[in-house]
Amino acid sequence: MLLVTGVNGGLGSLVLERLAGREGVVAGSRTPGAVARHGVPARPVDFDRPRTLAESFAGVRTLLLISAGAAEDDVVIARHGAAIGAAERAGVEHVVYTSLSGDGDHLPYALAHRWTERRLRESATLRWTVLRNGLYAEFLGAIAAPGPDGVIDAPLGDGKLAAVARADLAEAAANVALAPGQHVGRTYELVGERAVGGAEVAAALGAEYRPGPLARARTAVAASGALDFQVPMVVGTYSAIAHGFLAGPGAPRDLAALLGRAPRPALEVIAEGR
């Protein structure tokens, strides 16, 4: 049995779309009734209730662990630790984990990912595969969207991001989870094949690029209704892009190999999203 977590939206939902109709695939969610639309059987999985996970993971051979990253580090680490510990006790054979690209270590949210990778490597019983996902092209399109005046003022400087289509990452994750034995002990860098920056996004959208300062972006993010911990996440991402840390990890690009085709260009995804 393959159990997919984090399926109520985002990446996990896209993964389920690609696995719908396959025998032996189960969705794990705090609200299993909410994922019925995917046509995949569901069972309750709540990482904040560790004592319930043994039953949730019963009979599971492969666990696709979609990162539970929308929280403070201590919360994310507790969730991932609970999931991995329960997987060990339940006899799960293989964990496929969606992590963060290798060039992302300067980001404020990298720590929980690296902790989880280390925890998997140290497991005495689990086989594992780590999918180091690049930042989404859709995310870049959101943080570098033109204002009402047609100007992109995102503080990206001259930096570039090896952004990747979320749907491509979902397809790669589904492919690996369906044949985990072919990927034991592998860490894949799944980033865009061409890094793009503010100027390229502006050209693709018919906008003008005039990058502003980080301080102004911080004020705007804080005023947007973002949670306290999310403000440094977004501003730190701007800074990492602007200062040249997210143009790609420099390792072989693995995404095309897992997809069996070329990844979608980030600018195409951004333009489509507009």
KADA-V450406 format. One line per field, one symbol per residue. ss: DSSP state (2 for helix, 1 for strand, 0 for the rest). Layout:
# KADA-V450406
ss->???
This chain:
# KADA-V450406
ss->0111000002222222222000001111100222222200111100000222222200000111100000002222222222222222220001111111022200000222222222222000001111111001222222200000001100000001100102222222222222022220011111000001122222222001100002222222222000022222222222222200000000000022222000000222222220
